[in-house]
């Protein structure tokens, strides 16, 4: 299982942006409970009340 930070890093790289920009847009990793074999345990959801000190 990777960490939320690792997931966000990978997501940002995949879509050509930065984690800081994702957070600025209100996006953040959330635990995923699907049964997909390739799921890494996280999805990028909308964190409306994200409290993070960039
Ligand atoms: Zn999943």
mmCIF file of the protein (N, C-alpha, C, O) and its ligand, coordinates in Angstrom:
data_MODEL
# 
_entry.id   MODEL 
# 
loop_
_entity.id 
_entity.type 
_entity.pdbx_number_of_molecules 
1 polymer     1 
2 non-polymer 1 
# 
_entity_poly.entity_id                      1 
_entity_poly.type                           'polypeptide(L)' 
_entity_poly.nstd_linkage                   no 
_entity_poly.nstd_monomer                   no 
_entity_poly.pdbx_seq_one_letter_code       
;(UNK)(UNK)(UNK)(UNK)(UNK)(UNK)(UNK)(UNK)(UNK)(UNK)(UNK)(UNK)(UNK)(UNK)(UNK)(UNK)
(UNK)(UNK)(UNK)(UNK)(UNK)(UNK)(UNK)(UNK)(UNK)(UNK)(UNK)(UNK)(UNK)(UNK)(UNK)(UNK)
(UNK)(UNK)(UNK)(UNK)(UNK)(UNK)(UNK)(UNK)(UNK)(UNK)(UNK)(UNK)(UNK)(UNK)(UNK)(UNK)
(UNK)(UNK)(UNK)(UNK)(UNK)(UNK)
;
_entity_poly.pdbx_seq_one_letter_code_can   XXXXXXXXXXXXXXXXXXXXXXXXXXXXXXXXXXXXXXXXXXXXXXXXXXXXXX 
_entity_poly.pdbx_strand_id                 A 
# 
loop_
_entity_poly_seq.entity_id 
_entity_poly_seq.num 
_entity_poly_seq.mon_id 
_entity_poly_seq.hetero 
1 1  UNK n 
1 2  UNK n 
1 3  UNK n 
1 4  UNK n 
1 5  UNK n 
1 6  UNK n 
1 7  UNK n 
1 8  UNK n 
1 9  UNK n 
1 10 UNK n 
1 11 UNK n 
1 12 UNK n 
1 13 UNK n 
1 14 UNK n 
1 15 UNK n 
1 16 UNK n 
1 17 UNK n 
1 18 UNK n 
1 19 UNK n 
1 20 UNK n 
1 21 UNK n 
1 22 UNK n 
1 23 UNK n 
1 24 UNK n 
1 25 UNK n 
1 26 UNK n 
1 27 UNK n 
1 28 UNK n 
1 29 UNK n 
1 30 UNK n 
1 31 UNK n 
1 32 UNK n 
1 33 UNK n 
1 34 UNK n 
1 35 UNK n 
1 36 UNK n 
1 37 UNK n 
1 38 UNK n 
1 39 UNK n 
1 40 UNK n 
1 41 UNK n 
1 42 UNK n 
1 43 UNK n 
1 44 UNK n 
1 45 UNK n 
1 46 UNK n 
1 47 UNK n 
1 48 UNK n 
1 49 UNK n 
1 50 UNK n 
1 51 UNK n 
1 52 UNK n 
1 53 UNK n 
1 54 UNK n 
# 
loop_
_struct_asym.id 
_struct_asym.entity_id 
A 1 
B 2 
# 
loop_
_chem_comp.id 
_chem_comp.type 
_chem_comp.mon_nstd_flag 
UNK 'L-peptide linking' . 
ZN  non-polymer         . 
# 
_pdbx_entity_nonpoly.entity_id   2 
_pdbx_entity_nonpoly.name        ? 
_pdbx_entity_nonpoly.comp_id     ZN 
# 
_pdbx_nonpoly_scheme.asym_id         B 
_pdbx_nonpoly_scheme.entity_id       2 
_pdbx_nonpoly_scheme.mon_id          ZN 
_pdbx_nonpoly_scheme.ndb_seq_num     1 
_pdbx_nonpoly_scheme.pdb_seq_num     101 
_pdbx_nonpoly_scheme.auth_seq_num    101 
_pdbx_nonpoly_scheme.pdb_mon_id      ZN 
_pdbx_nonpoly_scheme.auth_mon_id     ZN 
_pdbx_nonpoly_scheme.pdb_strand_id   A 
_pdbx_nonpoly_scheme.pdb_ins_code    . 
# 
loop_
_atom_site.group_PDB 
_atom_site.id 
_atom_site.type_symbol 
_atom_site.label_atom_id 
_atom_site.label_alt_id 
_atom_site.label_comp_id 
_atom_site.label_asym_id 
_atom_site.label_entity_id 
_atom_site.label_seq_id 
_atom_site.pdbx_PDB_ins_code 
_atom_site.Cartn_x 
_atom_site.Cartn_y 
_atom_site.Cartn_z 
_atom_site.occupancy 
_atom_site.B_iso_or_equiv 
_atom_site.pdbx_formal_charge 
_atom_site.auth_seq_id 
_atom_site.auth_comp_id 
_atom_site.auth_asym_id 
_atom_site.auth_atom_id 
_atom_site.pdbx_PDB_model_num 
ATOM   1   N  N  . UNK A 1 1  ? 0.853   -1.212 0.000   1.00 0.00 ? 1   UNK A N  1 
ATOM   2   C  CA . UNK A 1 1  ? 0.000   0.000  0.000   1.00 0.00 ? 1   UNK A CA 1 
ATOM   3   C  C  . UNK A 1 1  ? 0.881   1.251  0.000   1.00 0.00 ? 1   UNK A C  1 
ATOM   4   O  O  . UNK A 1 1  ? 1.770   1.395  0.840   1.00 0.00 ? 1   UNK A O  1 
ATOM   5   N  N  . UNK A 1 2  ? 0.633   2.121  -0.919  1.00 0.00 ? 2   UNK A N  1 
ATOM   6   C  CA . UNK A 1 2  ? 1.374   3.387  -0.947  1.00 0.00 ? 2   UNK A CA 1 
ATOM   7   C  C  . UNK A 1 2  ? 0.687   4.389  -0.035  1.00 0.00 ? 2   UNK A C  1 
ATOM   8   O  O  . UNK A 1 2  ? -0.441  4.175  0.408   1.00 0.00 ? 2   UNK A O  1 
ATOM   9   N  N  . UNK A 1 3  ? 1.373   5.471  0.236   1.00 0.00 ? 3   UNK A N  1 
ATOM   10  C  CA . UNK A 1 3  ? 0.781   6.509  1.070   1.00 0.00 ? 3   UNK A CA 1 
ATOM   11  C  C  . UNK A 1 3  ? -0.019  7.478  0.213   1.00 0.00 ? 3   UNK A C  1 
ATOM   12  O  O  . UNK A 1 3  ? 0.121   7.513  -1.010  1.00 0.00 ? 3   UNK A O  1 
ATOM   13  N  N  . UNK A 1 4  ? -0.857  8.260  0.873   1.00 0.00 ? 4   UNK A N  1 
ATOM   14  C  CA . UNK A 1 4  ? -1.634  9.260  0.147   1.00 0.00 ? 4   UNK A CA 1 
ATOM   15  C  C  . UNK A 1 4  ? -0.707  10.222 -0.583  1.00 0.00 ? 4   UNK A C  1 
ATOM   16  O  O  . UNK A 1 4  ? -0.987  10.639 -1.707  1.00 0.00 ? 4   UNK A O  1 
ATOM   17  N  N  . UNK A 1 5  ? 0.389   10.567 0.060   1.00 0.00 ? 5   UNK A N  1 
ATOM   18  C  CA . UNK A 1 5  ? 1.328   11.499 -0.568  1.00 0.00 ? 5   UNK A CA 1 
ATOM   19  C  C  . UNK A 1 5  ? 1.923   10.893 -1.832  1.00 0.00 ? 5   UNK A C  1 
ATOM   20  O  O  . UNK A 1 5  ? 2.064   11.575 -2.847  1.00 0.00 ? 5   UNK A O  1 
ATOM   21  N  N  . UNK A 1 6  ? 2.271   9.613  -1.768  1.00 0.00 ? 6   UNK A N  1 
ATOM   22  C  CA . UNK A 1 6  ? 2.831   8.953  -2.937  1.00 0.00 ? 6   UNK A CA 1 
ATOM   23  C  C  . UNK A 1 6  ? 1.800   8.884  -4.064  1.00 0.00 ? 6   UNK A C  1 
ATOM   24  O  O  . UNK A 1 6  ? 2.135   9.060  -5.236  1.00 0.00 ? 6   UNK A O  1 
ATOM   25  N  N  . UNK A 1 7  ? 0.547   8.628  -3.698  1.00 0.00 ? 7   UNK A N  1 
ATOM   26  C  CA . UNK A 1 7  ? -0.508  8.581  -4.706  1.00 0.00 ? 7   UNK A CA 1 
ATOM   27  C  C  . UNK A 1 7  ? -0.671  9.949  -5.368  1.00 0.00 ? 7   UNK A C  1 
ATOM   28  O  O  . UNK A 1 7  ? -0.773  10.047 -6.591  1.00 0.00 ? 7   UNK A O  1 
ATOM   29  N  N  . UNK A 1 8  ? -0.694  10.992 -4.557  1.00 0.00 ? 8   UNK A N  1 
ATOM   30  C  CA . UNK A 1 8  ? -0.863  12.344 -5.106  1.00 0.00 ? 8   UNK A CA 1 
ATOM   31  C  C  . UNK A 1 8  ? 0.330   12.715 -5.988  1.00 0.00 ? 8   UNK A C  1 
ATOM   32  O  O  . UNK A 1 8  ? 0.155   13.320 -7.046  1.00 0.00 ? 8   UNK A O  1 
ATOM   33  N  N  . UNK A 1 9  ? 1.529   12.358 -5.561  1.00 0.00 ? 9   UNK A N  1 
ATOM   34  C  CA . UNK A 1 9  ? 2.715   12.630 -6.379  1.00 0.00 ? 9   UNK A CA 1 
ATOM   35  C  C  . UNK A 1 9  ? 2.576   11.967 -7.751  1.00 0.00 ? 9   UNK A C  1 
ATOM   36  O  O  . UNK A 1 9  ? 2.822   12.595 -8.782  1.00 0.00 ? 9   UNK A O  1 
ATOM   37  N  N  . UNK A 1 10 ? 2.181   10.696 -7.751  1.00 0.00 ? 10  UNK A N  1 
ATOM   38  C  CA . UNK A 1 10 ? 2.049   9.960  -8.994  1.00 0.00 ? 10  UNK A CA 1 
ATOM   39  C  C  . UNK A 1 10 ? 0.938   10.513 -9.861  1.00 0.00 ? 10  UNK A C  1 
ATOM   40  O  O  . UNK A 1 10 ? 1.080   10.602 -11.081 1.00 0.00 ? 10  UNK A O  1 
ATOM   41  N  N  . UNK A 1 11 ? -0.166  10.885 -9.238  1.00 0.00 ? 11  UNK A N  1 
ATOM   42  C  CA . UNK A 1 11 ? -1.291  11.430 -9.989  1.00 0.00 ? 11  UNK A CA 1 
ATOM   43  C  C  . UNK A 1 11 ? -0.893  12.742 -10.646 1.00 0.00 ? 11  UNK A C  1 
ATOM   44  O  O  . UNK A 1 11 ? -1.165  12.972 -11.824 1.00 0.00 ? 11  UNK A O  1 
ATOM   45  N  N  . UNK A 1 12 ? -0.246  13.597 -9.867  1.00 0.00 ? 12  UNK A N  1 
ATOM   46  C  CA . UNK A 1 12 ? 0.167   14.897 -10.393 1.00 0.00 ? 12  UNK A CA 1 
ATOM   47  C  C  . UNK A 1 12 ? 1.101   14.714 -11.585 1.00 0.00 ? 12  UNK A C  1 
ATOM   48  O  O  . UNK A 1 12 ? 0.975   15.404 -12.597 1.00 0.00 ? 12  UNK A O  1 
ATOM   49  N  N  . UNK A 1 13 ? 2.031   13.787 -11.457 1.00 0.00 ? 13  UNK A N  1 
ATOM   50  C  CA . UNK A 1 13 ? 2.967   13.550 -12.555 1.00 0.00 ? 13  UNK A CA 1 
ATOM   51  C  C  . UNK A 1 13 ? 2.234   13.031 -13.780 1.00 0.00 ? 13  UNK A C  1 
ATOM   52  O  O  . UNK A 1 13 ? 2.533   13.431 -14.905 1.00 0.00 ? 13  UNK A O  1 
ATOM   53  N  N  . UNK A 1 14 ? 1.269   12.134 -13.561 1.00 0.00 ? 14  UNK A N  1 
ATOM   54  C  CA . UNK A 1 14 ? 0.533   11.535 -14.669 1.00 0.00 ? 14  UNK A CA 1 
ATOM   55  C  C  . UNK A 1 14 ? -0.228  12.590 -15.461 1.00 0.00 ? 14  UNK A C  1 
ATOM   56  O  O  . UNK A 1 14 ? -0.254  12.537 -16.691 1.00 0.00 ? 14  UNK A O  1 
ATOM   57  N  N  . UNK A 1 15 ? -0.840  13.537 -14.784 1.00 0.00 ? 15  UNK A N  1 
ATOM   58  C  CA . UNK A 1 15 ? -1.656  14.530 -15.469 1.00 0.00 ? 15  UNK A CA 1 
ATOM   59  C  C  . UNK A 1 15 ? -0.871  15.794 -15.765 1.00 0.00 ? 15  UNK A C  1 
ATOM   60  O  O  . UNK A 1 15 ? -1.429  16.748 -16.307 1.00 0.00 ? 15  UNK A O  1 
ATOM   61  N  N  . UNK A 1 16 ? 0.421   15.825 -15.420 1.00 0.00 ? 16  UNK A N  1 
ATOM   62  C  CA . UNK A 1 16 ? 1.261   16.948 -15.800 1.00 0.00 ? 16  UNK A CA 1 
ATOM   63  C  C  . UNK A 1 16 ? 1.055   18.179 -14.950 1.00 0.00 ? 16  UNK A C  1 
ATOM   64  O  O  . UNK A 1 16 ? 1.124   19.300 -15.454 1.00 0.00 ? 16  UNK A O  1 
ATOM   65  N  N  . UNK A 1 17 ? 0.803   17.990 -13.669 1.00 0.00 ? 17  UNK A N  1 
ATOM   66  C  CA . UNK A 1 17 ? 0.657   19.137 -12.789 1.00 0.00 ? 17  UNK A CA 1 
ATOM   67  C  C  . UNK A 1 17 ? 1.456   18.869 -11.519 1.00 0.00 ? 17  UNK A C  1 
ATOM   68  O  O  . UNK A 1 17 ? 2.306   17.979 -11.491 1.00 0.00 ? 17  UNK A O  1 
ATOM   69  N  N  . UNK A 1 18 ? 1.185   19.630 -10.481 1.00 0.00 ? 18  UNK A N  1 
ATOM   70  C  CA . UNK A 1 18 ? 1.894   19.437 -9.217  1.00 0.00 ? 18  UNK A CA 1 
ATOM   71  C  C  . UNK A 1 18 ? 0.897   19.145 -8.106  1.00 0.00 ? 18  UNK A C  1 
ATOM   72  O  O  . UNK A 1 18 ? -0.287  19.461 -8.223  1.00 0.00 ? 18  UNK A O  1 
ATOM   73  N  N  . UNK A 1 19 ? 1.379   18.544 -7.037  1.00 0.00 ? 19  UNK A N  1 
ATOM   74  C  CA . UNK A 1 19 ? 0.516   18.277 -5.895  1.00 0.00 ? 19  UNK A CA 1 
ATOM   75  C  C  . UNK A 1 19 ? -0.014  19.589 -5.327  1.00 0.00 ? 19  UNK A C  1 
ATOM   76  O  O  . UNK A 1 19 ? -1.168  19.668 -4.904  1.00 0.00 ? 19  UNK A O  1 
ATOM   77  N  N  . UNK A 1 20 ? 0.820   20.599 -5.318  1.00 0.00 ? 20  UNK A N  1 
ATOM   78  C  CA . UNK A 1 20 ? 0.388   21.899 -4.813  1.00 0.00 ? 20  UNK A CA 1 
ATOM   79  C  C  . UNK A 1 20 ? -0.799  22.418 -5.624  1.00 0.00 ? 20  UNK A C  1 
ATOM   80  O  O  . UNK A 1 20 ? -1.750  22.971 -5.072  1.00 0.00 ? 20  UNK A O  1 
ATOM   81  N  N  . UNK A 1 21 ? -0.725  22.229 -6.957  1.00 0.00 ? 21  UNK A N  1 
ATOM   82  C  CA . UNK A 1 21 ? -1.813  22.702 -7.813  1.00 0.00 ? 21  UNK A CA 1 
ATOM   83  C  C  . UNK A 1 21 ? -3.073  21.884 -7.584  1.00 0.00 ? 21  UNK A C  1 
ATOM   84  O  O  . UNK A 1 21 ? -4.174  22.434 -7.559  1.00 0.00 ? 21  UNK A O  1 
ATOM   85  N  N  . UNK A 1 22 ? -2.921  20.570 -7.416  1.00 0.00 ? 22  UNK A N  1 
ATOM   86  C  CA . UNK A 1 22 ? -4.081  19.722 -7.125  1.00 0.00 ? 22  UNK A CA 1 
ATOM   87  C  C  . UNK A 1 22 ? -4.779  20.196 -5.861  1.00 0.00 ? 22  UNK A C  1 
ATOM   88  O  O  . UNK A 1 22 ? -6.003  20.318 -5.826  1.00 0.00 ? 22  UNK A O  1 
ATOM   89  N  N  . UNK A 1 23 ? -3.998  20.461 -4.829  1.00 0.00 ? 23  UNK A N  1 
ATOM   90  C  CA . UNK A 1 23 ? -4.578  20.916 -3.569  1.00 0.00 ? 23  UNK A CA 1 
ATOM   91  C  C  . UNK A 1 23 ? -5.215  22.284 -3.724  1.00 0.00 ? 23  UNK A C  1 
ATOM   92  O  O  . UNK A 1 23 ? -6.254  22.568 -3.127  1.00 0.00 ? 23  UNK A O  1 
ATOM   93  N  N  . UNK A 1 24 ? -4.584  23.133 -4.534  1.00 0.00 ? 24  UNK A N  1 
ATOM   94  C  CA . UNK A 1 24 ? -5.149  24.458 -4.775  1.00 0.00 ? 24  UNK A CA 1 
ATOM   95  C  C  . UNK A 1 24 ? -6.498  24.349 -5.468  1.00 0.00 ? 24  UNK A C  1 
ATOM   96  O  O  . UNK A 1 24 ? -7.366  25.206 -5.307  1.00 0.00 ? 24  UNK A O  1 
ATOM   97  N  N  . UNK A 1 25 ? -6.663  23.268 -6.252  1.00 0.00 ? 25  UNK A N  1 
ATOM   98  C  CA . UNK A 1 25 ? -7.926  23.030 -6.946  1.00 0.00 ? 25  UNK A CA 1 
ATOM   99  C  C  . UNK A 1 25 ? -8.913  22.265 -6.080  1.00 0.00 ? 25  UNK A C  1 
ATOM   100 O  O  . UNK A 1 25 ? -10.016 21.950 -6.529  1.00 0.00 ? 25  UNK A O  1 
ATOM   101 N  N  . UNK A 1 26 ? -8.535  21.963 -4.851  1.00 0.00 ? 26  UNK A N  1 
ATOM   102 C  CA . UNK A 1 26 ? -9.436  21.264 -3.948  1.00 0.00 ? 26  UNK A CA 1 
ATOM   103 C  C  . UNK A 1 26 ? -9.427  19.762 -4.114  1.00 0.00 ? 26  UNK A C  1 
ATOM   104 O  O  . UNK A 1 26 ? -10.348 19.083 -3.660  1.00 0.00 ? 26  UNK A O  1 
ATOM   105 N  N  . UNK A 1 27 ? -8.390  19.227 -4.763  1.00 0.00 ? 27  UNK A N  1 
ATOM   106 C  CA . UNK A 1 27 ? -8.295  17.775 -4.949  1.00 0.00 ? 27  UNK A CA 1 
ATOM   107 C  C  . UNK A 1 27 ? -7.354  17.195 -3.910  1.00 0.00 ? 27  UNK A C  1 
ATOM   108 O  O  . UNK A 1 27 ? -6.365  17.823 -3.531  1.00 0.00 ? 27  UNK A O  1 
ATOM   109 N  N  . UNK A 1 28 ? -7.674  15.977 -3.446  1.00 0.00 ? 28  UNK A N  1 
ATOM   110 C  CA . UNK A 1 28 ? -6.802  15.307 -2.491  1.00 0.00 ? 28  UNK A CA 1 
ATOM   111 C  C  . UNK A 1 28 ? -7.102  13.812 -2.505  1.00 0.00 ? 28  UNK A C  1 
ATOM   112 O  O  . UNK A 1 28 ? -8.209  13.394 -2.847  1.00 0.00 ? 28  UNK A O  1 
ATOM   113 N  N  . UNK A 1 29 ? -6.109  13.013 -2.132  1.00 0.00 ? 29  UNK A N  1 
ATOM   114 C  CA . UNK A 1 29 ? -6.285  11.566 -2.091  1.00 0.00 ? 29  UNK A CA 1 
ATOM   115 C  C  . UNK A 1 29 ? -7.264  11.196 -0.991  1.00 0.00 ? 29  UNK A C  1 
ATOM   116 O  O  . UNK A 1 29 ? -7.256  11.764 0.101   1.00 0.00 ? 29  UNK A O  1 
ATOM   117 N  N  . UNK A 1 30 ? -8.123  10.207 -1.322  1.00 0.00 ? 30  UNK A N  1 
ATOM   118 C  CA . UNK A 1 30 ? -9.040  9.664  -0.337  1.00 0.00 ? 30  UNK A CA 1 
ATOM   119 C  C  . UNK A 1 30 ? -8.936  8.142  -0.395  1.00 0.00 ? 30  UNK A C  1 
ATOM   120 O  O  . UNK A 1 30 ? -8.712  7.584  -1.469  1.00 0.00 ? 30  UNK A O  1 
ATOM   121 N  N  . UNK A 1 31 ? -9.093  7.468  0.729   1.00 0.00 ? 31  UNK A N  1 
ATOM   122 C  CA . UNK A 1 31 ? -9.021  6.001  0.723   1.00 0.00 ? 31  UNK A CA 1 
ATOM   123 C  C  . UNK A 1 31 ? -10.082 5.422  -0.203  1.00 0.00 ? 31  UNK A C  1 
ATOM   124 O  O  . UNK A 1 31 ? -11.227 5.872  -0.218  1.00 0.00 ? 31  UNK A O  1 
ATOM   125 N  N  . UNK A 1 32 ? -9.676  4.412  -0.979  1.00 0.00 ? 32  UNK A N  1 
ATOM   126 C  CA . UNK A 1 32 ? -10.593 3.748  -1.909  1.00 0.00 ? 32  UNK A CA 1 
ATOM   127 C  C  . UNK A 1 32 ? -10.814 2.325  -1.440  1.00 0.00 ? 32  UNK A C  1 
ATOM   128 O  O  . UNK A 1 32 ? -9.876  1.651  -1.015  1.00 0.00 ? 32  UNK A O  1 
ATOM   129 N  N  . UNK A 1 33 ? -12.042 1.872  -1.517  1.00 0.00 ? 33  UNK A N  1 
ATOM   130 C  CA . UNK A 1 33 ? -12.373 0.538  -1.024  1.00 0.00 ? 33  UNK A CA 1 
ATOM   131 C  C  . UNK A 1 33 ? -12.892 -0.366 -2.135  1.00 0.00 ? 33  UNK A C  1 
ATOM   132 O  O  . UNK A 1 33 ? -13.581 -1.352 -1.869  1.00 0.00 ? 33  UNK A O  1 
ATOM   133 N  N  . UNK A 1 34 ? -12.562 -0.030 -3.376  1.00 0.00 ? 34  UNK A N  1 
ATOM   134 C  CA . UNK A 1 34 ? -13.022 -0.880 -4.473  1.00 0.00 ? 34  UNK A CA 1 
ATOM   135 C  C  . UNK A 1 34 ? -12.240 -2.190 -4.477  1.00 0.00 ? 34  UNK A C  1 
ATOM   136 O  O  . UNK A 1 34 ? -11.263 -2.340 -3.743  1.00 0.00 ? 34  UNK A O  1 
ATOM   137 N  N  . UNK A 1 35 ? -12.674 -3.131 -5.303  1.00 0.00 ? 35  UNK A N  1 
ATOM   138 C  CA . UNK A 1 35 ? -12.042 -4.448 -5.346  1.00 0.00 ? 35  UNK A CA 1 
ATOM   139 C  C  . UNK A 1 35 ? -11.191 -4.651 -6.591  1.00 0.00 ? 35  UNK A C  1 
ATOM   140 O  O  . UNK A 1 35 ? -10.813 -5.775 -6.922  1.00 0.00 ? 35  UNK A O  1 
ATOM   141 N  N  . UNK A 1 36 ? -10.894 -3.556 -7.274  1.00 0.00 ? 36  UNK A N  1 
ATOM   142 C  CA . UNK A 1 36 ? -10.102 -3.659 -8.492  1.00 0.00 ? 36  UNK A CA 1 
ATOM   143 C  C  . UNK A 1 36 ? -8.701  -4.156 -8.161  1.00 0.00 ? 36  UNK A C  1 
ATOM   144 O  O  . UNK A 1 36 ? -8.057  -3.652 -7.241  1.00 0.00 ? 36  UNK A O  1 
ATOM   145 N  N  . UNK A 1 37 ? -8.233  -5.147 -8.915  1.00 0.00 ? 37  UNK A N  1 
ATOM   146 C  CA . UNK A 1 37 ? -6.931  -5.742 -8.627  1.00 0.00 ? 37  UNK A CA 1 
ATOM   147 C  C  . UNK A 1 37 ? -5.805  -4.720 -8.689  1.00 0.00 ? 37  UNK A C  1 
ATOM   148 O  O  . UNK A 1 37 ? -4.841  -4.803 -7.927  1.00 0.00 ? 37  UNK A O  1 
ATOM   149 N  N  . UNK A 1 38 ? -5.927  -3.760 -9.589  1.00 0.00 ? 38  UNK A N  1 
ATOM   150 C  CA . UNK A 1 38 ? -4.841  -2.807 -9.778  1.00 0.00 ? 38  UNK A CA 1 
ATOM   151 C  C  . UNK A 1 38 ? -5.007  -1.549 -8.941  1.00 0.00 ? 38  UNK A C  1 
ATOM   152 O  O  . UNK A 1 38 ? -4.186  -0.636 -9.028  1.00 0.00 ? 38  UNK A O  1 
ATOM   153 N  N  . UNK A 1 39 ? -6.050  -1.489 -8.141  1.00 0.00 ? 39  UNK A N  1 
ATOM   154 C  CA . UNK A 1 39 ? -6.270  -0.307 -7.316  1.00 0.00 ? 39  UNK A CA 1 
ATOM   155 C  C  . UNK A 1 39 ? -5.155  -0.191 -6.285  1.00 0.00 ? 39  UNK A C  1 
ATOM   156 O  O  . UNK A 1 39 ? -4.758  -1.172 -5.657  1.00 0.00 ? 39  UNK A O  1 
ATOM   157 N  N  . UNK A 1 40 ? -4.659  1.037  -6.129  1.00 0.00 ? 40  UNK A N  1 
ATOM   158 C  CA . UNK A 1 40 ? -3.579  1.253  -5.174  1.00 0.00 ? 40  UNK A CA 1 
ATOM   159 C  C  . UNK A 1 40 ? -4.096  1.753  -3.831  1.00 0.00 ? 40  UNK A C  1 
ATOM   160 O  O  . UNK A 1 40 ? -3.312  2.155  -2.971  1.00 0.00 ? 40  UNK A O  1 
ATOM   161 N  N  . UNK A 1 41 ? -5.411  1.729  -3.651  1.00 0.00 ? 41  UNK A N  1 
ATOM   162 C  CA . UNK A 1 41 ? -5.975  2.051  -2.349  1.00 0.00 ? 41  UNK A CA 1 
ATOM   163 C  C  . UNK A 1 41 ? -6.367  3.498  -2.175  1.00 0.00 ? 41  UNK A C  1 
ATOM   164 O  O  . UNK A 1 41 ? -6.799  3.907  -1.098  1.00 0.00 ? 41  UNK A O  1 
ATOM   165 N  N  . UNK A 1 42 ? -6.217  4.281  -3.241  1.00 0.00 ? 42  UNK A N  1 
ATOM   166 C  CA . UNK A 1 42 ? -6.561  5.693  -3.134  1.00 0.00 ? 42  UNK A CA 1 
ATOM   167 C  C  . UNK A 1 42 ? -7.302  6.143  -4.388  1.00 0.00 ? 42  UNK A C  1 
ATOM   168 O  O  . UNK A 1 42 ? -7.107  5.592  -5.472  1.00 0.00 ? 42  UNK A O  1 
ATOM   169 N  N  . UNK A 1 43 ? -8.138  7.132  -4.225  1.00 0.00 ? 43  UNK A N  1 
ATOM   170 C  CA . UNK A 1 43 ? -8.716  7.837  -5.356  1.00 0.00 ? 43  UNK A CA 1 
ATOM   171 C  C  . UNK A 1 43 ? -8.487  9.325  -5.122  1.00 0.00 ? 43  UNK A C  1 
ATOM   172 O  O  . UNK A 1 43 ? -8.283  9.754  -3.986  1.00 0.00 ? 43  UNK A O  1 
ATOM   173 N  N  . UNK A 1 44 ? -8.521  10.102 -6.180  1.00 0.00 ? 44  UNK A N  1 
ATOM   174 C  CA . UNK A 1 44 ? -8.346  11.535 -6.012  1.00 0.00 ? 44  UNK A CA 1 
ATOM   175 C  C  . UNK A 1 44 ? -9.720  12.184 -5.968  1.00 0.00 ? 44  UNK A C  1 
ATOM   176 O  O  . UNK A 1 44 ? -10.388 12.343 -6.990  1.00 0.00 ? 44  UNK A O  1 
ATOM   177 N  N  . UNK A 1 45 ? -10.120 12.549 -4.774  1.00 0.00 ? 45  UNK A N  1 
ATOM   178 C  CA . UNK A 1 45 ? -11.441 13.126 -4.600  1.00 0.00 ? 45  UNK A CA 1 
ATOM   179 C  C  . UNK A 1 45 ? -11.355 14.627 -4.400  1.00 0.00 ? 45  UNK A C  1 
ATOM   180 O  O  . UNK A 1 45 ? -10.292 15.240 -4.504  1.00 0.00 ? 45  UNK A O  1 
ATOM   181 N  N  . UNK A 1 46 ? -12.511 15.191 -4.110  1.00 0.00 ? 46  UNK A N  1 
ATOM   182 C  CA . UNK A 1 46 ? -12.580 16.622 -3.832  1.00 0.00 ? 46  UNK A CA 1 
ATOM   183 C  C  . UNK A 1 46 ? -12.607 16.829 -2.330  1.00 0.00 ? 46  UNK A C  1 
ATOM   184 O  O  . UNK A 1 46 ? -13.577 16.478 -1.658  1.00 0.00 ? 46  UNK A O  1 
ATOM   185 N  N  . UNK A 1 47 ? -11.527 17.405 -1.810  1.00 0.00 ? 47  UNK A N  1 
ATOM   186 C  CA . UNK A 1 47 ? -11.445 17.652 -0.378  1.00 0.00 ? 47  UNK A CA 1 
ATOM   187 C  C  . UNK A 1 47 ? -11.895 19.082 -0.121  1.00 0.00 ? 47  UNK A C  1 
ATOM   188 O  O  . UNK A 1 47 ? -11.104 20.025 -0.151  1.00 0.00 ? 47  UNK A O  1 
ATOM   189 N  N  . UNK A 1 48 ? -13.167 19.206 0.127   1.00 0.00 ? 48  UNK A N  1 
ATOM   190 C  CA . UNK A 1 48 ? -13.736 20.549 0.264   1.00 0.00 ? 48  UNK A CA 1 
ATOM   191 C  C  . UNK A 1 48 ? -13.255 21.231 1.529   1.00 0.00 ? 48  UNK A C  1 
ATOM   192 O  O  . UNK A 1 48 ? -13.252 22.459 1.613   1.00 0.00 ? 48  UNK A O  1 
ATOM   193 N  N  . UNK A 1 49 ? -12.850 20.449 2.507   1.00 0.00 ? 49  UNK A N  1 
ATOM   194 C  CA . UNK A 1 49 ? -12.405 21.059 3.763   1.00 0.00 ? 49  UNK A CA 1 
ATOM   195 C  C  . UNK A 1 49 ? -10.960 20.693 4.034   1.00 0.00 ? 49  UNK A C  1 
ATOM   196 O  O  . UNK A 1 49 ? -10.548 20.493 5.177   1.00 0.00 ? 49  UNK A O  1 
ATOM   197 N  N  . UNK A 1 50 ? -10.208 20.610 2.959   1.00 0.00 ? 50  UNK A N  1 
ATOM   198 C  CA . UNK A 1 50 ? -8.797  20.272 3.093   1.00 0.00 ? 50  UNK A CA 1 
ATOM   199 C  C  . UNK A 1 50 ? -8.080  21.322 3.944   1.00 0.00 ? 50  UNK A C  1 
ATOM   200 O  O  . UNK A 1 50 ? -8.154  22.523 3.684   1.00 0.00 ? 50  UNK A O  1 
ATOM   201 N  N  . UNK A 1 51 ? -7.389  20.828 4.959   1.00 0.00 ? 51  UNK A N  1 
ATOM   202 C  CA . UNK A 1 51 ? -6.619  21.738 5.786   1.00 0.00 ? 51  UNK A CA 1 
ATOM   203 C  C  . UNK A 1 51 ? -5.173  21.287 5.761   1.00 0.00 ? 51  UNK A C  1 
ATOM   204 O  O  . UNK A 1 51 ? -4.756  20.401 6.508   1.00 0.00 ? 51  UNK A O  1 
ATOM   205 N  N  . UNK A 1 52 ? -4.439  21.914 4.896   1.00 0.00 ? 52  UNK A N  1 
ATOM   206 C  CA . UNK A 1 52 ? -3.047  21.520 4.749   1.00 0.00 ? 52  UNK A CA 1 
ATOM   207 C  C  . UNK A 1 52 ? -2.193  22.759 4.603   1.00 0.00 ? 52  UNK A C  1 
ATOM   208 O  O  . UNK A 1 52 ? -2.534  23.674 3.853   1.00 0.00 ? 52  UNK A O  1 
ATOM   209 N  N  . UNK A 1 53 ? -1.102  22.788 5.307   1.00 0.00 ? 53  UNK A N  1 
ATOM   210 C  CA . UNK A 1 53 ? -0.199  23.934 5.216   1.00 0.00 ? 53  UNK A CA 1 
ATOM   211 C  C  . UNK A 1 53 ? 0.825   23.647 4.136   1.00 0.00 ? 53  UNK A C  1 
ATOM   212 O  O  . UNK A 1 53 ? 1.802   22.933 4.360   1.00 0.00 ? 53  UNK A O  1 
ATOM   213 N  N  . UNK A 1 54 ? 0.593   24.204 2.983   1.00 0.00 ? 54  UNK A N  1 
ATOM   214 C  CA . UNK A 1 54 ? 1.524   24.019 1.866   1.00 0.00 ? 54  UNK A CA 1 
ATOM   215 C  C  . UNK A 1 54 ? 2.796   24.779 2.227   1.00 0.00 ? 54  UNK A C  1 
ATOM   216 O  O  . UNK A 1 54 ? 3.752   24.788 1.452   1.00 0.00 ? 54  UNK A O  1 
HETATM 217 ZN ZN . ZN  B 2 .  ? -10.063 1.545  -5.678  1.00 0.00 ? 101 ZN  A ZN 1 
# 
